[in-house]
Amino acid sequence: MQDLTPQNTVADEILRLARENNIPLRHDPALAGALATLDAGRQIPPELLRAVSEVLAFVYGINRKA
């Protein structure tokens, strides 16, 4: 059964738009779930710094190819 909470509806729309516009996606449910629990503007907890740095490296690599 699909979760139709407002957060998932927005997330699904973001994913749809990204796919339609050929925007690369990185699938990391554990990191996404952990970051979703944080308040906007809050400092990234030390235990997530490595995972976030890997995402930033992924984005940097995409930007270098563009």
URVEN-V252083 format. One record per residue. N is the residue number from 0. RES is the residue in one small letter. NEAR is the number of other ideal C-beta (glycine too) atoms within 12 Angstrom. Layout:
n->N res->RES near->NEAR
n->N res->RES near->NEAR
This chain:
n->0 res->m near->4
n->1 res->q near->8
n->2 res->d near->10
n->3 res->l near->11
n->4 res->t near->11
n->5 res->p near->10
n->6 res->q near->15
n->7 res->n near->16
n->8 res->t near->14
n->9 res->v near->14
n->10 res->a near->21
n->11 res->d near->17
n->12 res->e near->14
n->13 res->i near->17
n->14 res->l near->18
n->15 res->r near->14
n->16 res->l near->14
n->17 res->a near->16
n->18 res->r near->13
n->19 res->e near->11
n->20 res->n near->11
n->21 res->n near->10
n->22 res->i near->15
n->23 res->p near->16
n->24 res->l near->20
n->25 res->r near->21
n->26 res->h near->12
n->27 res->d near->18
n->28 res->p near->12
n->29 res->a near->16
n->30 res->l near->25
n->31 res->a near->22
n->32 res->g near->14
n->33 res->a near->19
n->34 res->l near->21
n->35 res->a near->19
n->36 res->t near->15
n->37 res->l near->17
n->38 res->d near->10
n->39 res->a near->9
n->40 res->g near->6
n->41 res->r near->11
n->42 res->q near->11
n->43 res->i near->21
n->44 res->p near->16
n->45 res->p near->10
n->46 res->e near->13
n->47 res->l near->24
n->48 res->l near->16
n->49 res->r near->16
n->50 res->a near->23
n->51 res->v near->23
n->52 res->s near->15
n->53 res->e near->17
n->54 res->v near->25
n->55 res->l near->18
n->56 res->a near->15
n->57 res->f near->20
n->58 res->v near->18
n->59 res->y near->13
n->60 res->g near->14
n->61 res->i near->16
n->62 res->n near->11
n->63 res->r near->9
n->64 res->k near->9
n->65 res->a near->10
